[in-house]
Amino acid sequence: QVQLVESGGGLVQPGGSLRLSCAASGSTFSAYYMAWYRQALGKQRELVASIPRIGITTYVDSVKGRFTISRDNAKNTMYLQMNMLKPEDTAVYYCYVRRGAEPFWGQGTQVTVSS
């Protein structure tokens, strides 16, 4: 079992920044595929950004140039730096990990962008 603990959500004004963190348990963190998803009220959950064990990061078009996904394998933690936030970024953000073929989800953290 992989346990995921997210933090860093909150209320921010348009144009502001937040950094989400996802701390994962497990001794093979560096081997995990990891990603951030989000789900806005009344909408389907969507993939925001992904960071594989090896390879390039990917982003949904709507956040390219504003969000940056990263991971610190020594700290078993993944991050999502979110800049130039917009009201349409408002959603619950979920940490996702895949260990082999087995998926795990965090509990979600609310991000609200509003003036």
N, C-alpha and C positions, 0 to 999 in steps of 0.2 A: 504494500500500500504506500502510495506517495501522498503526503499531506502538503497542502498549499495554503499559505497565509498571505493574503493581499493587504496592502495598506497604501495610503497616499491620496485617496479620493477626497472630494470635498466640493465646496462651492467656490467658483472663481468667476471673475468678470470676463467678458469677451476680450480677447487679446492677451489674456493672462496665461500662466504656465502651471503645470502640475507634474509631479513625477510619481508614477505608480511603482510599487515594489511587489514582488512575489517571491516569498521565501519557501523553498521546497525541502522536504526531508529526503533522505536517501543518499547512499554512498556513491551512486553512479550518476550524479547530477549532470556531469559533463556529457553524458551519452544521451540525455533527453532531447527530444524535439520539443520546443516551447513556443508558445504563441499567446497573444492577447486577442480576445474577442470582446465584442460589446453588444448590448441589446438595449435599444431605446424602447420606450413605452409604446406598445402596439405594433412593434416591428420584429422581424426575425433577427436572431443573433447573427452577427457578421464577423468575419475574420478581419482584424485590424492590422496586425503585423505578426510575422513569424521569424524565428531564429533557430535554424537547425543546428545540430551538433557540428556539422561541417557544411560550409556553403554560404550562400548569400542570404541576407535578410530580404524579406518581402513586405510590401505595404499595400493596403487598399488605396486606390487612387485619391480618395478624398482626404487622406492624411499625409500624402507624400510631401516632403519638404517641411513638414511641421512636427511630425512625431519621429522619435528615434527609439528603436528597441535595442536592448543590449543585455548581456548576461555576465555575471561574475561567478565563474565556476568555483573559485576558492571560497566564496561566501554562500554558494548554493542559492543565488538570488538572480532574478530577472527583473529588468526595469523597463518602463515605458516613459520616456520624457516627452511631454506634450506641450508644445509651444503654440502661440497664436491661436488659442482655443476659440472655437466658435459655438454659438448656441446649438448647432446641429451635432456637436460632439457630445451633448448631454446623453448619458446612458449609464447602465451598469456595466462595468468593465470586469471581465473574467480572465483569470490566468488559466492557461491550458498546458498540460504536459502530456507527452506521449512517451511511454517507456516501452520500447518494442512496439507491439500492437495495442498496448493497454493504455486507454486514455484516463486522465484525471483532471478534475475541474476544481478551481478555487470557489470560495463562497460568493465572490463578487464584491466590488466596491463602487459606490455611487459617485459619478462625476456630474456636476451640474454647472453649466456655463450660462450665467445670467447676470444682467445688470440690475 
